[in-house]
Amino acid sequence: MTMLAAALVALPALAQEQPEIEARVAPILEVDGLQFKDLNKNGVLDPYEDWRLPVDVRVEDLLSQMTLEEKVGQMFHPILSMPADGRVTDTPYLAPFFGRLREMPAPATYVVERHIGFLLNNGIAQPAAFASWSNGVQEIAEGTRLGIPVVFSSDPRHGAVLIGHVAGVQYFSGWPKREGFLGMGATRDVELTQKYGEVVAAEYRAVGLHMLLGPIVDLMTEPRWGRNGETWGEDAELTATLASAFIRGAQGEELGPTSIATMPKHWPGSGPHDDGSGRWFAYPGDNFEYHLKPFIAAFEAGAPSTMCYYSGIPFADNCAVCYSEYLNNLLRNELGFSDIINCTDWGVISRVGPLREDLAELEVKDRYLLAINAGVDQFGGESDPSLVIELVNEGKVSEERIDQSVRRLLKLKFQLGLFEDPYVDPYQAQEIVGSAEFKALGYQAQLESVVLLKNDGVLPLPEAVLDISAGQISARRPRIYSPYVVYQEQTFFGTQERTMGIDPKIAGQYATVVDDPEDADFAVIEIDVGGIEIPPERLETVELAKAAGLPIVLVLNFDRAPTVLTPELVESVDAIVAEFDITDNALLDVLFGRFNPVGKLPFQIPSSIESVEAQLEDVPFDLADPAFDYGFGLSY
């Protein structure tokens, strides 16, 4: 007896509540007064089209009807960003990715010709145009032989400052950190974090997105790692608590038509990199299991998938995406998360390659073989299924092994309700995305994320100062010296334009901005820390303010990672504030006392580069004599 036949024999009573159905290509079938989509257009209600049946039964029926090419296509998850105008074309087009334009293929190339069922859309468009494009691609998918819908994913796109994998105009509600969760780690607000997940789900689903490539749940135990800014901090317990709250908000009690799927990353924890290199994991403190805690919490909260990283494993002849001990044995057997979808990070197989020289020398087809044998279900950033099809035809990978992965992937699509209705309303999208309610929640999170590290009485800044002139006393607006510069930042994908400092137009809502420090009452100097050591040129304006004898408020935007704050720098200023890619208005509301800071550091701040070099990559809270310790934060 086949698995499908056995499942049909054991069927429970059929569910009867009619879900929302929308079809644009497939006919609608009416059975017993209920509606179903005839996705394979055969005039018969197949089990996979019958929403009354259990998901596993529907999966088995669909799997039995799929060709090898259709199955393998589900295992690929390439980039397909939409154009800004939201038009679906039948020719290649230009669309943004990581802040620059890149040629994208016509959607039908992926969906029809290659049977690809998961697409990463990091494009930027007004919500109605966004929703229209999603609908257009789903219509193409519905017109295929079996009418299998597409899952659209996105990297985090809710940052108040929108730069990174998704860069451009922010139409969504703005939250701390440009594409990570470090600011939410500083809030320690579990209820607000769960609300954040709910908001992300509502705004994603409104425009036709179904999956978040996140949250990142790596731990910041190695201060030099370049992706620390995307984490929640270095505490496993805090990360587990907040990340699971976010996931519950995004997914609900169970996945459904209003949920988004999450993909916690990067299994099994990519924080501990040798010297922060991003190439090799390192466990000098024998603390491997500490890094598993947030993942276990995320999976227990219902996350259906995870992403594994590029890096090499020092004690195994393999990289993370090709190591069966991590993917099959640990995740699925020992921990019991057998249904978790394993997706590689983007380009691990072909574009970037696994970050081990011996594996990088392998033919791309052999890399696919290693990854499949290790337990990978999906290939992030890859767009050509032909090599995996060849592996099956050559007898190196069995079709049964392909079925194992495709079952997990199809199950997710059924759980999300996409077979009944993958379409969204562009008019509703315009109302939901960036609504006043959602923006207010994001702004509250920005305020709560600010951490006051030092205050020698200069904060909060006054809204008015007394001016004594010609024997007369009058009140006037304070004058602040606050440099604002535009600079170019080099990223993996090219050069991006960034600004540093407070926009003078916004600062002018709170005080009079002057160009010469000699004319100022206070200096408010905001800088992006940039990395483990602040570039000296970014501190030149601090010296100018000191020379003018001004009280100095130094605002450090932790855009990347912890940074060394020497005792000399800490002593040289009157106040220090930590922020995490928030808007200027939110920052100024805190500086001028309109909101009393409540944030607490989710990591240690080192006082010397020597202490960074001496700490162990996999151990938290082990910096010698930190400038500011984990959990520190003042209020007025």
Stockholm file with secondary structure:
# STOCKHOLM 1.0

chainA/1-636         MTMLAAALVALPALAQEQPEIEARVAPILEVDGLQFKDLNKNGVLDPYEDWRLPVDVRVEDLLSQMTLEEKVGQMFHPILSMPADGRVTDTPYLAPFFGRLREMPAPATYVVERHIGFLLNNGIAQPAAFASWSNGVQEIAEGTRLGIPVVFSSDPRHGAVLIGHVAGVQYFSGWPKREGFLGMGATRDVELTQKYGEVVAAEYRAVGLHMLLGPIVDLMTEPRWGRNGETWGEDAELTATLASAFIRGAQGEELGPTSIATMPKHWPGSGPHDDGSGRWFAYPGDNFEYHLKPFIAAFEAGAPSTMCYYSGIPFADNCAVCYSEYLNNLLRNELGFSDIINCTDWGVISRVGPLREDLAELEVKDRYLLAINAGVDQFGGESDPSLVIELVNEGKVSEERIDQSVRRLLKLKFQLGLFEDPYVDPYQAQEIVGSAEFKALGYQAQLESVVLLKNDGVLPLPEAVLDISAGQISARRPRIYSPYVVYQEQTFFGTQERTMGIDPKIAGQYATVVDDPEDADFAVIEIDVGGIEIPPERLETVELAKAAGLPIVLVLNFDRAPTVLTPELVESVDAIVAEFDITDNALLDVLFGRFNPVGKLPFQIPSSIESVEAQLEDVPFDLADPAFDYGFGLSY
#=GR chainA/1-636 SS CCHHHHHHHTCCCCCCCCCCCCCSSSCEEEETTEEEECTTCSSSCCGGGCTTSCHHHHHHHHHHHCCHHHHHHHTEECBCCCCTTCCCCSSCEEEEETTEEEEECCHHIIIIISCCCEEECCCCCCHHHHHHHHHHHHHHHHTSSSCCCCEEEECCCCBSSCCSSSCSCCCSCCBSSSSSSHHHHHHCCHHHHHHHHHHHHHHHHHHTCCEESCCBCCCCCSTTCTTGGGSSCSCHHHHHHHHHHHHHHHHCSSCCTTCCEECCEEETCCCCBGGGCSSBBCCTTCCGGGGGHHHHHHHHTTCCEEEECSBEETTTTEEGGGCHIIIIIIIIIISCCTTCEEEECTTTTTTSCCBSHHHHTSCHHHHHHHHHHHTCCBEETCCCTHHHHHHHHTTSSCHHHHHHHHHHHHHHHHHTTTTTCCCCCHHHHHHHTTCHHHHHHHHHHHHHHCEEEEESSCCSCCSCEEEEETTEEEEECCEEECCCEEEEEEETTEEEEEEESCCHHHHTTTSEEESSGGGCSEEEEEEECCSSSCCGGGGHHHHHHHHTTCCEEEEEECSSSCCCCCHHHHHHSSEEEEECSCCHHHHHHHHTTSSCCCCCCSSCBCSCHHHHHHSCTTCSSCCSSCSBCTTCCBCC
#=GC SS_cons         CCHHHHHHHTCCCCCCCCCCCCCSSSCEEEETTEEEECTTCSSSCCGGGCTTSCHHHHHHHHHHHCCHHHHHHHTEECBCCCCTTCCCCSSCEEEEETTEEEEECCHHIIIIISCCCEEECCCCCCHHHHHHHHHHHHHHHHTSSSCCCCEEEECCCCBSSCCSSSCSCCCSCCBSSSSSSHHHHHHCCHHHHHHHHHHHHHHHHHHTCCEESCCBCCCCCSTTCTTGGGSSCSCHHHHHHHHHHHHHHHHCSSCCTTCCEECCEEETCCCCBGGGCSSBBCCTTCCGGGGGHHHHHHHHTTCCEEEECSBEETTTTEEGGGCHIIIIIIIIIISCCTTCEEEECTTTTTTSCCBSHHHHTSCHHHHHHHHHHHTCCBEETCCCTHHHHHHHHTTSSCHHHHHHHHHHHHHHHHHTTTTTCCCCCHHHHHHHTTCHHHHHHHHHHHHHHCEEEEESSCCSCCSCEEEEETTEEEEECCEEECCCEEEEEEETTEEEEEEESCCHHHHTTTSEEESSGGGCSEEEEEEECCSSSCCGGGGHHHHHHHHTTCCEEEEEECSSSCCCCCHHHHHHSSEEEEECSCCHHHHHHHHTTSSCCCCCCSSCBCSCHHHHHHSCTTCSSCCSSCSBCTTCCBCC
//
